[in-house]
């Protein structure tokens, strides 16, 4: 650990005391784990149930049909009728001849999300974005959702179809970009993230498990020349920027340098969410607990990566006038980071600060490649290309600092 990092402790003793006071007010049950000398955080209403310790949990009990919904063709009333037919097929017990409403939910960046009201029943509908198979592994996602359901974590998976799924609707409020900056809420997020990370104790990775971040980065980089760039180069503006700033050979060298540096670190591998932006965190009505949703990118990653990713999300306002723009001035201060990390794990907060700083560049690389893939195929109104170029710029800046 560097001398610079060690010096951070004293100025934040008062902050640490404050955050511990905040943490004690959070409506959570605390369970001491002697094996790690850490506090395990479990929601009062969701004590653990017996689970099947298998990495291939079947979701055969979930109703499924091969029906697909094409949002390029189906609009308005036709879309509503198609969804109503789908609901009738998957959930025949629902009397959909009663009031049936379909309401689009804003803010989703990969899928189209809707509230479905069938009589007195409300569900959440996710229709997967076009070309998502290049971005996501849906089988892996559904497998994780099944495991999480065993632990009563997150919304229940209700049914699946050819290009989407239905989830349990939770009476709740989605957090905003301002909410995640609030010290009390930030401490809650840290505690919830620690709980999610602890799932690795129940579902440990295999001995030869490749980190999720490298799996995606390798997959997306390998698709650039053959699949992504030919599409992006159809736009003259994008083609010029790609030629000037995204030399594939140079990017490959940068990726390998990043891997070499980070793979030298000895950091705990956890079950990571990998996308804790404010829109993926709900505050439930009544209990005031936080629930993390959308496990599309979930998998085994270093804890420092997952926390760094959350901090990077502080820089975005997906509901503003420029949703793709990165606001560098909004990245959490060292004090705000220490508040979060102390709520996550007081004993290792300073050590975590260094891990987060190192893994931050991998977050920028991950989402930069993601943005290029999305720019080549997504029909969601979002400046994916501009977003990607900002992330690549930050990746290279962070890499340069780490390799000096």
C-alpha positions as a printed NumPy array, in Angstrom:
array([[  0.   ,   0.   ,   0.   ],
       [  1.393,   3.41 ,  -0.892],
       [  2.411,   5.998,   1.717],
       [  0.046,   8.45 ,   0.089],
       [ -2.894,   6.129,   0.67 ],
       [ -1.988,   5.514,   4.315],
       [ -2.088,   9.232,   5.055],
       [ -5.754,   9.377,   4.173],
       [ -6.85 ,   7.775,   7.432],
       [ -6.507,  10.566,  10.025],
       [ -8.388,  13.385,   8.276],
       [-11.382,  11.101,   7.966],
       [-11.736,   9.829,  11.547],
       [-14.625,  12.214,  12.167],
       [-16.204,  11.188,   8.878],
       [-15.853,   7.509,   9.823],
       [-17.594,   8.142,  13.158],
       [-20.428,   9.899,  11.345],
       [-20.857,   7.104,   8.841],
       [-20.945,   4.477,  11.594],
       [-23.718,   6.467,  13.232],
       [-25.577,   6.549,   9.921],
       [-25.064,   2.826,   9.442],
       [-26.594,   2.034,  12.827],
       [-29.776,   3.809,  11.775],
       [-30.232,   1.7  ,   8.649],
       [-32.992,  -0.884,   9.044],
       [-30.743,  -3.921,   8.653],
       [-29.972,  -6.967,  10.735],
       [-26.295,  -7.492,  11.509],
       [-24.7  , -10.891,  11.652],
       [-21.08 , -11.293,  12.755],
       [-18.934, -13.596,  10.664],
       [-15.944, -14.813,  12.708],
       [-14.234, -16.332,   9.681],
       [-13.746, -12.933,   8.049],
       [-14.047, -10.609,  11.07 ],
       [-16.551,  -8.582,   9.108],
       [-20.158,  -7.602,   9.557],
       [-22.491,  -9.464,   7.206],
       [-25.482,  -7.318,   6.267],
       [-28.841,  -8.964,   5.728],
       [-32.232,  -7.222,   5.346],
       [-34.599,  -7.897,   8.224],
       [-37.381,  -9.058,   5.939],
       [-35.173, -11.362,   3.872],
       [-33.365, -13.801,   6.141],
       [-31.595, -16.543,   4.144],
       [-33.453, -19.686,   3.151],
       [-31.969, -23.098,   2.242],
       [-30.416, -22.869,  -1.197],
       [-29.24 , -25.214,  -3.887],
       [-25.477, -24.78 ,  -4.123],
       [-25.272, -25.236,  -7.873],
       [-23.938, -22.984, -10.588],
       [-26.518, -24.342, -13.02 ],
       [-29.746, -23.644, -11.155],
       [-32.61 , -24.575, -13.438],
       [-35.455, -22.162, -14.042],
       [-37.769, -24.753, -15.548],
       [-40.529, -23.881, -13.08 ],
       [-40.766, -20.447, -14.698],
       [-43.392, -20.396, -17.502],
       [-41.903, -19.856, -20.952],
       [-43.081, -19.519, -24.548],
       [-41.213, -18.886, -27.812],
       [-43.373, -15.898, -28.768],
       [-41.404, -12.741, -29.669],
       [-42.349,  -9.073, -29.78 ],
       [-40.832,  -6.923, -32.534],
       [-40.88 ,  -3.293, -31.414],
       [-39.856,  -2.165, -34.899],
       [-43.229,  -3.368, -36.181],
       [-45.602,  -3.296, -33.234],
       [-46.694,   0.125, -31.984],
       [-49.5  ,   1.54 , -29.871],
       [-52.622,  -0.612, -29.7  ],
       [-51.051,  -3.403, -31.765],
       [-48.229,  -3.666, -29.243],
       [-50.684,  -3.707, -26.353],
       [-52.721,  -6.493, -27.978],
       [-49.55 ,  -8.523, -28.588],
       [-48.49 ,  -8.164, -24.948],
       [-51.991,  -9.061, -23.772],
       [-51.874, -12.244, -25.86 ],
       [-48.466, -13.036, -24.362],
       [-49.74 , -12.51 , -20.812],
       [-52.703, -14.792, -21.495],
       [-50.34 , -17.506, -22.776],
       [-47.889, -17.337, -19.882],
       [-50.318, -16.545, -17.075],
       [-53.71 , -18.075, -17.951],
       [-54.881, -17.531, -14.378],
       [-54.989, -13.786, -15.027],
       [-58.3  , -12.577, -16.39 ],
       [-56.936, -10.193, -18.997],
       [-60.381,  -9.408, -20.372],
       [-60.514,  -6.923, -17.507],
       [-58.65 ,  -3.637, -17.649],
       [-55.31 ,  -4.104, -19.416],
       [-52.76 ,  -1.309, -19.653],
       [-49.213,  -1.061, -20.959],
       [-47.034,   1.874, -19.832],
       [-43.491,   2.556, -21.055],
       [-40.88 ,   3.192, -18.347],
       [-38.216,   5.742, -19.262],
       [-34.483,   5.569, -18.624],
       [-33.687,   2.003, -19.748],
       [-30.496,   1.811, -21.839],
       [-30.457,  -1.781, -23.103],
       [-34.065,  -3.001, -22.992],
       [-37.53 ,  -1.556, -23.474],
       [-39.26 ,  -1.673, -20.079],
       [-43.007,  -1.475, -19.417],
       [-45.475,  -1.675, -16.568],
       [-48.143,  -4.267, -17.366],
       [-51.453,  -3.905, -15.519],
       [-53.732,  -6.908, -16.013],
       [-56.766,  -6.393, -13.834],
       [-55.452,  -5.879, -10.305],
       [-52.065,  -7.437, -11.134],
       [-49.027,  -5.34 , -12.046],
       [-45.84 ,  -6.813, -13.519],
       [-42.698,  -5.46 , -15.108],
       [-42.08 ,  -6.382, -18.757],
       [-38.612,  -6.298, -20.3  ],
       [-38.287,  -6.595, -24.061],
       [-34.655,  -7.174, -24.946],
       [-32.953,  -4.694, -27.238],
       [-32.049,  -5.628, -30.802],
       [-28.667,  -7.343, -31.028],
       [-28.399,  -7.831, -27.27 ],
       [-26.881, -11.256, -27.839],
       [-23.644,  -9.426, -28.693],
       [-23.807,  -7.591, -25.378],
       [-25.262, -10.104, -22.941],
       [-25.413, -13.777, -22.061],
       [-29.122, -14.214, -21.313],
       [-28.764, -17.804, -20.121],
       [-26.184, -16.699, -17.568],
       [-28.393, -13.804, -16.482],
       [-31.45 , -16.042, -15.991],
       [-29.332, -18.539, -14.086],
       [-28.188, -15.806, -11.715],
       [-31.761, -14.56 , -11.301],
       [-32.793, -18.067, -10.273],
       [-30.025, -18.25 ,  -7.687],
       [-30.88 , -14.82 ,  -6.341],
       [-34.522, -15.853,  -6.046],
       [-33.428, -18.691,  -3.764],
       [-31.911, -16.038,  -1.502],
       [-34.991, -13.776,  -1.784],
       [-32.885, -11.044,  -3.365],
       [-34.329,  -8.724,  -5.984],
       [-37.599,  -8.986,  -7.935],
       [-38.841, -12.515,  -8.687],
       [-38.653, -13.814, -12.235],
       [-42.26 , -14.57 , -13.275],
       [-42.036, -15.709, -16.886],
       [-39.897, -15.622, -20.021],
       [-40.516, -15.509, -23.765],
       [-38.491, -15.394, -26.97 ],
       [-37.021, -11.926, -26.5  ],
       [-37.966, -10.825, -23.027],
       [-39.295, -11.599, -19.592],
       [-41.782, -10.625, -16.893],
       [-40.636,  -9.722, -13.379],
       [-42.304,  -9.071, -10.06 ],
       [-43.316,  -5.434,  -9.637],
       [-42.053,  -3.889,  -6.414],
       [-43.904,  -0.903,  -4.97 ],
       [-40.96 ,   1.441,  -4.852],
       [-39.238,   4.614,  -5.99 ],
       [-36.226,   4.569,  -8.29 ],
       [-33.255,   6.476,  -6.921],
       [-32.074,   9.634,  -8.66 ],
       [-28.567,  10.919,  -9.338],
       [-28.941,  13.224,  -6.33 ],
       [-30.079,  10.362,  -4.084],
       [-26.896,   8.351,  -4.521],
       [-24.862,  11.346,  -3.314],
       [-26.839,  11.609,  -0.082],
       [-24.623,  10.281,   2.779],
       [-27.39 ,   8.201,   4.37 ],
       [-28.449,   6.648,   1.055],
       [-24.835,   6.122,  -0.001],
       [-24.233,   4.15 ,   3.21 ],
       [-27.296,   2.04 ,   2.455],
       [-26.021,   1.333,  -1.062],
       [-22.641,   0.311,   0.356],
       [-24.296,  -2.096,   2.799],
       [-26.488,  -3.574,   0.086],
       [-23.5  ,  -3.989,  -2.216],
       [-21.608,  -5.78 ,   0.541],
       [-24.534,  -8.163,   0.945],
       [-24.55 ,  -8.908,  -2.79 ],
       [-20.799,  -9.435,  -2.83 ],
       [-21.15 , -11.959,   0.013],
       [-23.213, -14.224,  -2.266],
       [-19.853, -15.542,  -3.474],
       [-19.736, -17.536,  -0.208],
       [-22.906, -19.403,  -1.23 ],
       [-22.16 , -19.682,  -4.943],
       [-18.35 , -19.709,  -5.249],
       [-16.678, -19.449,  -8.672],
       [-14.911, -22.383, -10.257],
       [-11.143, -22.642,  -9.859],
       [-10.529, -21.501, -13.44 ],
       [-13.258, -18.831, -13.575],
       [-12.386, -15.882, -15.837],
       [-13.397, -12.514, -14.436],
       [-16.571, -11.134, -15.999],
       [-14.858,  -7.885, -16.964],
       [-12.223,  -9.673, -19.086],
       [-14.791, -12.009, -20.675],
       [-16.771,  -9.044, -21.99 ],
       [-13.783,  -6.927, -22.965],
       [-12.256,  -9.776, -25.003],
       [-15.572, -10.589, -26.675],
       [-16.382,  -7.002, -27.606],
       [-12.875,  -6.116, -28.762],
       [-12.758,  -9.184, -31.028],
       [-16.014,  -8.114, -32.682],
       [-14.853,  -4.578, -33.491],
       [-13.057,  -5.102, -36.803],
       [-15.371,  -7.744, -38.267],
       [-18.788,  -6.595, -37.043],
       [-18.809,  -3.203, -35.354],
       [-16.505,  -0.908, -37.331],
       [-18.087,  -1.702, -40.744],
       [-21.385,  -0.384, -39.391],
       [-19.939,   2.608, -37.554],
       [-17.883,   3.648, -40.587],
       [-21.118,   4.249, -42.499],
       [-21.333,   7.52 , -40.551],
       [-18.655,   9.931, -41.916],
       [-18.291,  11.723, -38.586],
       [-17.816,   8.523, -36.649],
       [-15.438,   7.104, -39.28 ],
       [-13.103,  10.085, -38.929],
       [-13.068,   9.879, -35.136],
       [-12.432,   6.123, -35.226],
       [ -9.494,   6.624, -37.587],
       [ -7.984,   9.366, -35.433],
       [ -8.603,   8.004, -31.945],
       [ -9.288,   4.268, -32.044],
       [ -6.408,   2.547, -33.779],
       [ -7.19 ,  -1.131, -33.127],
       [ -3.565,  -2.196, -32.759],
       [ -2.901,   0.571, -30.239],
       [ -6.111,  -0.202, -28.366],
       [ -5.074,  -3.86 , -28.147],
       [ -1.735,  -2.857, -26.597],
       [ -3.538,  -0.641, -24.092],
       [ -5.921,  -3.444, -23.146],
       [ -3.041,  -5.858, -22.603],
       [ -1.182,  -3.291, -20.473],
       [ -4.315,  -2.798, -18.395],
       [ -4.707,  -6.549, -17.894],
       [ -1.072,  -7.048, -16.905],
       [ -1.271,  -4.313, -14.316],
       [ -4.577,  -5.364, -12.767],
       [ -3.942,  -9.105, -12.848],
       [ -0.962,  -8.546, -10.554],
       [ -3.295,  -7.352,  -7.8  ],
       [ -4.44 ,  -9.673,  -5.05 ],
       [ -8.033,  -8.547,  -4.561],
       [-11.049, -10.604,  -3.457],
       [-13.338, -11.905,  -6.19 ],
       [-17.009, -11.391,  -5.348],
       [-20.42 , -11.756,  -6.915],
       [-20.598,  -8.327,  -8.548],
       [-23.604,  -6.495,  -9.966],
       [-21.404,  -4.476, -12.354],
       [-24.044,  -1.857, -13.196],
       [-25.166,  -0.037, -10.04 ],
       [-26.227,   3.169, -11.719],
       [-28.98 ,   5.067,  -9.902],
       [-31.72 ,   3.703, -12.163],
       [-30.95 ,   0.159, -11.023],
       [-31.542,   0.857,  -7.328],
       [-35.032,   1.026,  -5.829],
       [-36.253,   2.227,  -2.443],
       [-39.192,   0.068,  -1.436],
       [-42.327,   1.725,  -0.131],
       [-43.057,   1.068,   3.517],
       [-39.828,  -0.695,   4.507],
       [-37.497,   1.988,   3.088],
       [-35.03 ,  -0.769,   2.132],
       [-32.935,  -0.599,  -1.023],
       [-33.306,  -3.244,  -3.717],
       [-30.795,  -3.617,  -6.543],
       [-32.317,  -4.719,  -9.859],
       [-31.159,  -5.531, -13.416],
       [-28.527,  -8.253, -13.129],
       [-27.736,  -8.308, -16.86 ],
       [-24.002,  -7.816, -16.356],
       [-23.695,  -9.666, -13.034],
       [-20.938, -12.172, -12.428],
       [-17.631, -12.746, -10.688],
       [-15.417,  -9.668, -10.516],
       [-13.063,  -7.977,  -8.041],
       [-14.878,  -5.982,  -5.366],
       [-12.802,  -2.913,  -6.287],
       [-14.113,  -3.067,  -9.848],
       [-17.76 ,  -3.122,  -8.783],
       [-17.338,  -0.241,  -6.352],
       [-15.323,   1.797,  -8.876],
       [-18.111,   1.271, -11.387],
       [-20.658,   2.68 ,  -8.925],
       [-18.467,   5.731,  -8.316],
       [-18.168,   6.304, -12.085],
       [-21.963,   6.313, -12.301],
       [-22.033,   9.406, -10.101],
       [-20.822,  11.303, -13.185],
       [-23.93 ,  10.599, -15.273],
       [-27.418,  12.063, -15.452],
       [-29.376,   9.752, -17.73 ],
       [-32.486,  11.913, -17.413],
       [-30.807,  15.234, -18.228],
       [-30.508,  17.129, -21.497],
       [-27.252,  15.323, -22.351],
       [-27.698,  11.818, -20.914],
       [-24.513,  10.465, -22.526],
       [-22.268,  13.227, -21.21 ],
       [-19.718,  12.472, -18.489],
       [-19.605,  15.115, -15.733],
       [-16.08 ,  14.72 , -14.36 ],
       [-16.706,  17.209, -11.576],
       [-19.346,  14.907, -10.077],
       [-17.022,  11.97 ,  -9.38 ],
       [-17.116,  11.42 ,  -5.596],
       [-14.494,  13.223,  -3.56 ],
       [-12.017,  11.214,  -1.5  ],
       [-14.116,  11.991,   1.573],
       [-17.3  ,  10.756,  -0.133],
       [-15.489,   7.62 ,  -1.266],
       [-14.242,   6.98 ,   2.269],
       [-17.757,   7.405,   3.643],
       [-18.997,   4.763,   1.233],
       [-16.087,   2.38 ,   1.779],
       [-16.333,   2.632,   5.56 ],
       [-20.007,   1.696,   5.402],
       [-19.058,  -1.18 ,   3.104],
       [-16.182,  -2.486,   5.251],
       [-14.726,  -0.282,   7.979],
       [-11.743,  -2.537,   8.612],
       [-10.475,  -2.409,   5.013],
       [-11.723,   1.021,   3.88 ],
       [ -8.306,   2.524,   3.088],
       [ -7.173,  -0.636,   1.309],
       [-10.378,  -0.541,  -0.728],
       [ -9.745,   3.057,  -1.733],
       [ -6.55 ,   1.968,  -3.465],
       [ -8.288,  -1.004,  -5.145],
       [-11.029,   1.252,  -6.481],
       [ -8.539,   3.743,  -7.873],
       [ -6.723,   0.985,  -9.761],
       [ -9.809,  -0.776, -11.143],
       [-11.44 ,   2.438, -12.341],
       [ -9.673,   2.281, -15.709],
       [-11.146,  -1.17 , -16.416],
       [-14.635,   0.266, -15.861],
       [-14.01 ,   2.941, -18.493],
       [-12.667,   0.342, -20.931],
       [-15.627,  -1.99 , -20.351],
       [-18.259,   0.67 , -21.003],
       [-16.309,   2.189, -23.881],
       [-16.441,  -1.098, -25.786],
       [-20.071,  -1.573, -24.742],
       [-20.914,   1.842, -26.179],
       [-19.416,   0.987, -29.574],
       [-21.389,  -2.255, -29.79 ],
       [-24.579,  -0.416, -28.845],
       [-23.896,   2.409, -31.299],
       [-23.73 ,  -0.121, -34.124],
       [-27.129,  -1.676, -33.447],
       [-29.291,  -0.143, -30.71 ],
       [-32.464,   1.745, -31.614],
       [-32.71 ,   3.43 , -28.206],
       [-32.229,   7.209, -28.438],
       [-28.871,   7.662, -26.731],
       [-25.524,   8.945, -27.996],
       [-23.722,   5.634, -27.538],
       [-20.825,   6.64 , -29.77 ],
       [-20.139,   9.885, -27.925],
       [-20.477,   8.02 , -24.644],
       [-17.974,   5.394, -25.801],
       [-15.379,   7.939, -26.918],
       [-15.501,   9.709, -23.55 ],
       [-14.993,   6.399, -21.742],
       [-12.036,   5.467, -23.972],
       [-10.468,   8.856, -23.324],
       [-10.763,   8.337, -19.561],
       [ -9.463,   4.765, -19.859],
       [ -6.299,   5.972, -21.543],
       [ -5.845,   8.809, -19.066],
       [ -6.161,   6.429, -16.115],
       [ -3.862,   3.859, -17.749],
       [ -1.224,   6.533, -18.372],
       [ -1.305,   7.54 , -14.689],
       [ -0.897,   3.942, -13.537],
       [  2.013,   3.147, -15.873],
       [  4.15 ,   6.234, -15.242]])
